[in-house]
Amino acid sequence: MSVNNGDSNGYLDMELLRFTTAGSVDDGKSTLIGRLLYDSKSIFEDQYEAIEESSKRKGDTNVNLALLTDGLRAEREQGITIDVAYRYFATPKRKFIIADTPGHIQYTRNMVTGASTANLALILVDARNGVVEQTHRHTFIAALLGIPHVVFCINKMDLVDYDEKIYNDIKDQIESFSSKLDVKDIRFIPISALKGDNVVNESENTPWYKGGTLLYLLENIHIGSDHNHIDSRFPVQHVIRPHSDQYHDYRGYAGRIAGGIFKPGDSITVLPSGFSSKIKSIEVFNEKLEEAFPPMSVTMQLEDDIDISRGDMIVRENNKPNVSQDIDIMICWMNAKPLIMNGKYAIKHTTSDARCMVKNIHYKMDINSLHRLEDDKNIGMNDIARVTLRTTKPLFYDRYSRNRITGSVILIDEATNETVAAGMII
């Protein structure tokens, strides 16, 4: 990793951008990630030499950068990619985690998994083929998952002679489709992952394109406001009670802040009990903080001794989440066994565990046409549907569009312990 910015603390403090990549088969996704890693000098020389050697053996005229990311040998031999591969790289400006997800229809669940925590989605479109069914599917999933920034890379521009009209036609098609969806920030970049145009270095072949390169965008796009800093939410993960004379009366509540800004002295309410108190201190590794905000993991102490356990939530007194046992969710089904009407499942929401029953299946989505199939109640693997659940205890939640942490749930089959679905609360 060729990152050297003097002191390691600066490196630890660098902002982390998580992005997910999606595209159809042969859209050049692996080549694009390889190009990003290579041109930003984030790979070792011996890695490059190994893929150079491998490319020669296969008779490729260019060094096949896709080999950098196709980690599994079996997958290289079959020429298909499955599951979600996470890549890590850094530049002097930012750290990055890439969730590389397969594009086929039968891997919708993988895309949902890889994209669920992303700040940004990179969707590849082959300039020769234009907008295809997969483009609609990936855009819809990015919108469903509330990914704040979506970047369309119109790839293989070298194979259409860097034609501005082709680029603009594709851009127009995507804009008319995505206008029906709730996507906050959409960008377009004409690139050639193979030749490197507009990936890390600006291209002389697209003088008509005035935007920055892909890496410039990844390094500079503003992600500070992607988290909800308005609604204060602190799901308690762990109660800390050291059994030592030195900390005889210490009681701290540890967890990750899911929303809002907390400060010592704030008046808070604990859910579900409804007891009130004030924040005495907020700490990280014995260091006291003046304020804490998402996605920081902290320990809080309160001024009063209240009975609090894992799964409870600390919120600001005048800003409470919804509390209910009936929740409406958009669900992505991930299991070979179909969803069962009136079926019972375990449900996880923030740090809280409960059980639930499927009360109603409202409709299934046709992802490609965006139509609601109200007569089709068969929800199988990779389907997306709207359902109502009844939980055994109240959940403290916000709409997913308001807070991706307090607005999401997962369902688990209690017999097999498999995660069967991911859900976004409407």
C-alpha positions as CSV (number, residue, x, y, z in Angstrom):
1,M,0.0,0.0,0.0
2,S,1.8,3.1,-1.2
3,V,0.2,5.6,1.3
4,N,2.7,7.7,3.2
5,N,1.3,10.8,4.8
6,G,3.9,11.2,7.5
7,D,2.2,10.1,10.7
8,S,-0.1,7.1,11.2
9,N,-2.6,9.2,13.2
10,G,-3.4,11.3,10.2
11,Y,-4.0,8.0,8.3
12,L,-6.4,6.7,11.1
13,D,-8.3,10.0,11.1
14,M,-8.8,10.0,7.3
15,E,-12.4,9.8,6.1
16,L,-13.6,6.4,4.9
17,L,-15.8,6.2,1.7
18,R,-17.6,2.9,1.1
19,F,-18.7,2.4,-2.4
20,T,-20.3,-0.5,-4.3
21,T,-19.9,-1.4,-7.9
22,A,-22.5,-2.9,-10.1
23,G,-22.9,-3.7,-13.8
24,S,-23.9,-6.4,-16.3
25,V,-21.6,-9.2,-17.2
26,D,-18.6,-8.0,-19.2
27,D,-19.3,-4.3,-18.5
28,G,-15.7,-4.1,-17.4
29,K,-16.3,-3.8,-13.6
30,S,-13.2,-5.9,-12.6
31,T,-11.1,-4.0,-15.1
32,L,-12.3,-0.6,-13.7
33,I,-11.4,-1.6,-10.1
34,G,-8.1,-3.0,-11.3
35,R,-7.4,0.3,-13.1
36,L,-8.3,2.3,-10.0
37,L,-6.0,0.2,-7.8
38,Y,-3.2,0.3,-10.4
39,D,-3.3,4.0,-11.5
40,S,-3.7,5.2,-7.9
41,K,-0.6,3.1,-7.0
42,S,-2.5,1.0,-4.5
43,I,-1.0,-2.3,-5.5
44,F,2.4,-3.8,-5.0
45,E,4.9,-4.3,-7.9
46,D,4.9,-8.1,-7.5
47,Q,1.1,-8.2,-7.8
48,Y,1.4,-6.3,-11.0
49,E,4.1,-8.6,-12.3
50,A,2.0,-11.6,-11.5
51,I,-1.0,-10.4,-13.5
52,E,1.4,-9.3,-16.3
53,E,2.7,-12.8,-16.5
54,S,-0.8,-14.3,-16.3
55,S,-2.0,-12.0,-19.1
56,K,1.0,-13.1,-21.4
57,R,0.2,-16.8,-20.8
58,K,-3.4,-16.2,-21.9
59,G,-2.2,-14.3,-25.0
60,D,-3.8,-10.9,-24.0
61,T,-2.2,-8.0,-25.7
62,N,-2.8,-5.6,-22.8
63,V,-2.1,-6.4,-19.1
64,N,-5.5,-7.7,-17.9
65,L,-6.2,-5.6,-14.8
66,A,-9.4,-7.5,-14.1
67,L,-7.2,-10.3,-12.8
68,L,-6.4,-8.0,-9.8
69,T,-9.9,-8.3,-8.5
70,D,-10.9,-11.8,-9.7
71,G,-9.7,-13.4,-6.5
72,L,-11.0,-16.9,-6.8
73,R,-9.2,-19.1,-9.3
74,A,-12.3,-21.2,-10.0
75,E,-14.1,-18.0,-10.8
76,R,-11.4,-16.9,-13.3
77,E,-11.6,-20.3,-15.0
78,Q,-15.4,-20.2,-15.3
79,G,-15.3,-16.5,-16.2
80,I,-18.2,-15.7,-13.8
81,T,-18.1,-13.8,-10.5
82,I,-20.3,-14.7,-7.5
83,D,-20.7,-13.4,-4.0
84,V,-19.5,-10.1,-2.7
85,A,-15.8,-9.3,-2.7
86,Y,-14.5,-6.4,-0.5
87,R,-11.4,-4.5,-1.6
88,Y,-9.5,-2.0,0.4
89,F,-7.3,0.8,-0.9
90,A,-6.3,4.3,0.1
91,T,-4.9,7.6,-1.4
92,P,-3.4,10.4,0.5
93,K,-6.9,12.0,0.7
94,R,-9.2,9.2,1.7
95,K,-9.6,5.5,2.6
96,F,-11.9,3.3,0.5
97,I,-13.7,0.1,0.8
98,I,-15.2,-1.3,-2.4
99,A,-18.0,-3.9,-2.3
100,D,-17.8,-5.6,-5.7
101,T,-21.1,-7.3,-6.3
102,P,-22.2,-9.5,-9.2
103,G,-24.8,-8.1,-11.6
104,H,-26.9,-11.1,-12.6
105,I,-30.6,-11.2,-11.7
106,Q,-30.0,-14.2,-9.5
107,Y,-27.6,-12.2,-7.3
108,T,-29.9,-9.3,-6.3
109,R,-29.4,-10.4,-2.7
110,N,-25.6,-10.1,-3.0
111,M,-26.0,-6.5,-4.4
112,V,-28.3,-5.6,-1.5
113,T,-25.7,-7.0,1.0
114,G,-22.8,-5.2,-0.6
115,A,-24.6,-1.9,-1.0
116,S,-26.4,-1.7,2.3
117,T,-23.7,0.4,4.0
118,A,-22.4,2.2,0.9
119,N,-22.1,6.0,0.6
120,L,-21.9,5.7,-3.2
121,A,-22.8,3.3,-6.0
122,L,-20.8,3.0,-9.2
123,I,-23.0,1.6,-11.9
124,L,-21.3,0.6,-15.1
125,V,-22.9,0.9,-18.5
126,D,-21.3,-0.5,-21.7
127,A,-21.4,2.4,-24.2
128,R,-22.0,-0.1,-27.1
129,N,-25.1,-1.6,-25.5
130,G,-26.5,1.5,-23.7
131,V,-29.1,1.1,-21.0
132,V,-30.1,-2.5,-20.4
133,E,-32.4,-4.3,-18.0
134,Q,-29.6,-4.6,-15.4
135,T,-29.0,-0.9,-15.4
136,H,-32.7,-0.3,-14.3
137,R,-32.3,-3.1,-11.7
138,H,-29.1,-1.7,-10.2
139,T,-30.5,1.9,-10.2
140,F,-33.7,0.7,-8.5
141,I,-31.7,-1.2,-5.8
142,A,-29.4,1.8,-5.2
143,A,-32.5,4.0,-4.7
144,L,-34.3,1.4,-2.5
145,L,-31.2,1.1,-0.3
146,G,-31.0,4.9,0.0
147,I,-27.4,5.2,-1.3
148,P,-26.9,9.0,-1.3
149,H,-24.7,9.2,-4.4
150,V,-25.0,7.3,-7.6
151,V,-22.3,7.5,-10.3
152,F,-22.9,6.1,-13.8
153,C,-19.6,5.2,-15.5
154,I,-20.3,5.0,-19.3
155,N,-17.5,2.5,-20.0
156,K,-15.8,1.3,-23.2
157,M,-15.9,4.8,-24.8
158,D,-12.8,3.8,-26.7
159,L,-14.9,1.2,-28.6
160,V,-17.4,3.9,-29.8
161,D,-14.7,6.4,-30.8
162,Y,-15.4,8.6,-27.7
163,D,-18.6,9.7,-29.4
164,E,-20.3,12.5,-27.3
165,K,-23.7,11.8,-28.8
166,I,-23.7,8.2,-27.7
167,Y,-22.7,9.4,-24.2
168,N,-25.5,12.0,-24.1
169,D,-28.2,9.5,-25.3
170,I,-27.3,7.1,-22.5
171,K,-27.3,9.9,-20.0
172,D,-30.8,11.1,-21.1
173,Q,-32.2,7.6,-20.9
174,I,-30.9,7.1,-17.4
175,E,-32.1,10.5,-16.2
176,S,-35.6,9.8,-17.5
177,F,-35.8,6.4,-15.7
178,S,-34.2,7.6,-12.4
179,S,-36.5,10.6,-12.2
180,K,-39.2,8.1,-11.1
181,L,-36.9,7.0,-8.2
182,D,-35.7,8.7,-5.1
183,V,-32.0,9.2,-5.8
184,K,-30.5,12.4,-4.3
185,D,-27.3,12.8,-6.3
186,I,-26.6,11.4,-9.7
187,R,-23.3,11.9,-11.7
188,F,-22.1,10.7,-15.1
189,I,-18.5,10.0,-16.3
190,P,-17.4,8.8,-19.7
191,I,-14.5,6.3,-19.2
192,S,-12.5,3.6,-20.7
193,A,-11.4,1.2,-17.9
194,L,-9.1,-0.6,-20.3
195,K,-7.3,2.5,-21.6
196,G,-7.6,4.5,-18.4
197,D,-9.6,7.4,-19.8
198,N,-11.1,9.6,-17.0
199,V,-10.5,6.9,-14.3
200,V,-7.5,8.3,-12.4
201,N,-6.1,10.5,-15.2
202,E,-8.0,13.0,-17.4
203,S,-8.5,12.0,-20.9
204,E,-7.5,13.9,-24.0
205,N,-10.0,11.8,-26.0
206,T,-13.1,13.5,-24.4
207,P,-12.4,17.2,-24.7
208,W,-16.2,17.7,-24.6
209,Y,-16.4,16.3,-21.1
210,K,-15.8,19.0,-18.4
211,G,-16.3,17.0,-15.2
212,G,-13.5,15.5,-13.1
213,T,-12.1,12.0,-13.2
214,L,-13.6,9.1,-11.2
215,L,-10.9,9.1,-8.6
216,Y,-11.2,12.9,-8.2
217,L,-14.9,12.4,-7.5
218,L,-14.3,9.6,-5.1
219,E,-11.8,11.6,-3.2
220,N,-13.8,14.8,-3.0
221,I,-17.5,14.0,-2.9
222,H,-19.0,15.3,0.3
223,I,-20.2,12.5,2.5
224,G,-20.3,14.2,5.9
225,S,-24.0,14.8,5.6
226,D,-24.8,11.3,4.5
227,H,-25.5,10.4,8.2
228,N,-28.6,11.6,10.0
229,H,-27.3,14.3,12.4
230,I,-30.8,15.5,13.4
231,D,-32.5,12.5,15.2
232,S,-30.4,11.4,18.2
233,R,-30.4,7.6,18.4
234,F,-28.1,5.4,20.6
235,P,-28.9,1.7,20.6
236,V,-27.3,0.2,23.7
237,Q,-25.0,-2.7,22.8
238,H,-23.4,-3.5,26.0
239,V,-23.6,-2.5,29.7
240,I,-20.1,-2.0,31.2
241,R,-19.9,-2.8,35.0
242,P,-16.3,-3.5,36.0
243,H,-16.1,-5.7,39.1
244,S,-13.2,-3.8,40.6
245,D,-12.7,-1.6,43.7
246,Q,-11.3,1.2,41.6
247,Y,-14.5,1.4,39.5
248,H,-16.9,0.2,42.1
249,D,-19.8,2.4,41.0
250,Y,-19.0,2.7,37.3
251,R,-21.9,1.9,34.9
252,G,-21.3,2.7,31.2
253,Y,-23.4,2.0,28.2
254,A,-21.5,1.1,25.0
255,G,-22.7,1.1,21.5
256,R,-22.5,2.8,18.1
257,I,-24.3,6.1,17.5
258,A,-27.0,5.6,14.9
259,G,-28.1,9.2,14.5
260,G,-27.9,12.8,15.8
261,I,-25.3,14.5,18.0
262,F,-25.0,13.7,21.8
263,K,-23.2,16.0,24.3
264,P,-22.6,15.7,28.0
265,G,-25.4,17.5,29.8
266,D,-28.1,16.6,27.2
267,S,-31.5,15.5,28.6
268,I,-32.2,12.0,27.4
269,T,-35.0,9.4,27.6
270,V,-34.4,5.7,27.7
271,L,-36.7,3.4,25.6
272,P,-38.7,1.3,26.3
273,S,-38.9,2.3,30.0
274,G,-39.4,6.0,29.3
275,F,-37.1,7.0,32.2
276,S,-35.3,10.3,31.8
277,S,-31.8,11.4,32.8
278,K,-28.9,13.5,31.6
279,I,-25.6,12.5,30.0
280,K,-22.8,12.6,32.5
281,S,-19.9,11.8,30.2
282,I,-19.1,10.4,26.7
283,E,-15.9,8.4,26.4
284,V,-13.8,6.6,23.8
285,F,-10.8,4.7,25.2
286,N,-10.8,6.7,28.5
287,E,-10.8,9.9,26.5
288,K,-13.7,12.2,27.3
289,L,-15.5,13.7,24.3
290,E,-17.3,17.1,24.0
291,E,-19.7,15.6,21.5
292,A,-20.4,12.3,19.6
293,F,-22.1,11.6,16.3
294,P,-22.6,8.7,13.8
295,P,-20.9,6.4,13.1
296,M,-18.8,6.7,16.3
297,S,-18.6,3.9,18.9
298,V,-18.7,5.3,22.4
299,T,-19.4,4.7,26.0
300,M,-22.0,6.9,27.8
301,Q,-22.5,7.4,31.5
302,L,-25.7,8.9,32.8
303,E,-26.3,10.9,35.9
304,D,-29.0,8.6,37.3
305,D,-28.8,4.9,38.0
306,I,-31.4,3.5,35.5
307,D,-32.1,-0.1,34.6
308,I,-30.8,-0.3,31.0
309,S,-29.9,-3.4,29.0
310,R,-28.8,-4.4,25.5
311,G,-31.5,-3.5,23.0
312,D,-32.7,-0.4,24.8
313,M,-32.2,2.9,23.1
314,I,-31.1,6.3,24.4
315,V,-32.7,9.2,22.6
316,R,-32.9,13.0,23.1
317,E,-35.8,13.9,25.3
318,N,-37.6,16.0,22.7
319,N,-36.9,13.8,19.6
320,K,-38.2,10.3,19.8
321,P,-38.4,7.5,17.2
322,N,-41.6,5.7,16.2
323,V,-42.5,2.9,18.6
324,S,-44.7,0.1,17.3
325,Q,-45.2,-3.7,17.0
326,D,-46.6,-3.4,13.5
327,I,-44.1,-2.4,10.8
328,D,-44.4,-1.9,7.1
329,I,-41.2,-2.9,5.2
330,M,-39.8,-3.3,1.7
331,I,-38.1,-6.7,1.9
332,C,-35.4,-8.4,-0.2
333,W,-35.8,-12.1,0.2
334,M,-32.5,-14.0,0.3
335,N,-33.4,-17.6,0.9
336,A,-34.2,-20.6,-1.3
337,K,-37.2,-21.3,0.9
338,P,-40.0,-18.8,0.0
339,L,-41.5,-16.3,2.4
340,I,-44.5,-17.8,4.2
341,M,-47.7,-15.8,4.9
342,N,-48.2,-15.9,8.8
343,G,-44.7,-17.4,9.0
344,K,-42.7,-16.8,12.2
345,Y,-39.1,-15.4,12.1
346,A,-36.5,-14.0,14.4
347,I,-36.0,-10.3,13.7
348,K,-32.9,-8.1,14.4
349,H,-33.2,-4.4,14.6
350,T,-30.2,-2.3,15.8
351,T,-29.1,-4.1,19.0
352,S,-32.6,-5.5,19.7
353,D,-33.7,-9.1,19.1
354,A,-37.4,-10.1,18.8
355,R,-39.6,-12.5,17.0
356,C,-42.2,-11.6,14.3
357,M,-45.0,-12.9,12.2
358,V,-45.7,-12.0,8.5
359,K,-49.2,-10.3,8.8
360,N,-49.6,-9.3,5.2
361,I,-47.9,-9.5,1.8
362,H,-49.0,-6.3,-0.1
363,Y,-47.3,-6.7,-3.4
364,K,-44.2,-7.9,-5.2
365,M,-42.0,-5.4,-7.3
366,D,-41.2,-5.9,-10.9
367,I,-37.8,-4.3,-10.7
368,N,-37.5,-3.7,-14.4
369,S,-40.8,-2.0,-15.1
370,L,-41.3,-0.6,-11.5
371,H,-44.8,-2.0,-11.6
372,R,-46.4,-3.4,-8.4
373,L,-47.6,-7.0,-8.8
374,E,-50.5,-7.0,-6.3
375,D,-51.8,-10.5,-7.3
376,D,-48.4,-12.2,-7.0
377,K,-47.8,-13.1,-3.4
378,N,-45.1,-15.8,-4.1
379,I,-42.0,-14.2,-2.7
380,G,-38.9,-16.3,-3.6
381,M,-35.1,-15.8,-3.6
382,N,-34.0,-12.3,-4.9
383,D,-37.6,-11.0,-4.9
384,I,-38.4,-7.6,-3.5
385,A,-41.8,-7.1,-1.9
386,R,-43.8,-4.9,0.5
387,V,-45.0,-6.7,3.7
388,T,-46.3,-6.0,7.2
389,L,-44.8,-7.6,10.2
390,R,-46.1,-7.9,13.7
391,T,-43.3,-8.1,16.3
392,T,-43.4,-9.7,19.8
393,K,-42.2,-6.4,21.4
394,P,-42.2,-2.8,20.2
395,L,-39.3,-1.6,17.9
396,F,-38.0,1.9,18.1
397,Y,-37.5,2.9,14.5
398,D,-37.3,5.7,11.9
399,R,-38.2,5.5,8.3
400,Y,-35.3,3.9,6.3
401,S,-35.3,7.0,4.1
402,R,-34.6,9.1,7.2
403,N,-32.1,6.8,8.9
404,R,-30.5,3.7,7.3
405,I,-29.5,2.2,10.7
406,T,-32.7,2.6,12.7
407,G,-34.8,2.0,9.6
408,S,-33.4,-1.5,8.7
409,V,-34.1,-5.0,9.9
410,I,-33.0,-8.5,9.1
411,L,-35.1,-11.7,9.4
412,I,-33.7,-15.0,10.5
413,D,-35.0,-18.5,10.1
414,E,-35.0,-19.8,13.7
415,A,-34.7,-23.4,12.7
416,T,-31.6,-23.0,10.5
417,N,-30.3,-19.7,11.8
418,E,-29.9,-18.4,8.2
419,T,-30.5,-14.8,7.4
420,V,-33.5,-15.0,5.1
421,A,-34.3,-11.3,4.4
422,A,-33.2,-7.7,4.7
423,G,-35.8,-5.1,5.2
424,M,-36.2,-1.3,4.9
425,I,-38.9,0.2,7.1
426,I,-41.3,2.4,5.2
